[in-house]
């Protein structure tokens, strides 16, 4: 073991805070963890905490930590990833050079989004990313800002009105979306 420590605390109101530091096993078997800063900056004073060991548990008053085999980067990403607020999907839409296309819009609770366009041609869907916000008048503004690989010069902005379990584009670039626009139906949560 390299005696490095990383502790991530997930707060309901301000998200995750990750701290780094070191740990040492004491003569009595307890573990002292000394946090020296966050990933962004070092603390003025280190912050030590001593945990009593109870089998595979570390205990400090009301705080009880359970031993895990290993937390992989993928597991950490899943713990801190934004949650899905809503998912909307199109019917099969016409496409110029494929059997059609199906668009899936996923809104995340941090204001980000993903839009996936599947051209139903055995190729991976085209993935776009962006932001969304609900407006005071009940409409929804979606800004497609790029792909996971890079940002667009200008975002593609669509405004949707809610109609039951559907959202209907009412302001959009007709050269991109055609005169039919875009209607998406809310999907049940998985």
Secondary structure, DSSP 8 states (H G I E B T S, - for coil): ---EEEEEEEETTTEEEEEEEEEEE-TTS-EEEEEEEESS-EEEEEEEEEEEEETTEEEETTEEEE--S---HHHHHHHHS--EEEEEE---B--TTSS-BEEEEEEETTSEEEEEEE-SSSS--EEEEEEEEE-TTS-EEEEEEEETTEEEEEEEEEEEEEETTEEEEEE--HHHH-TT--EEEE----
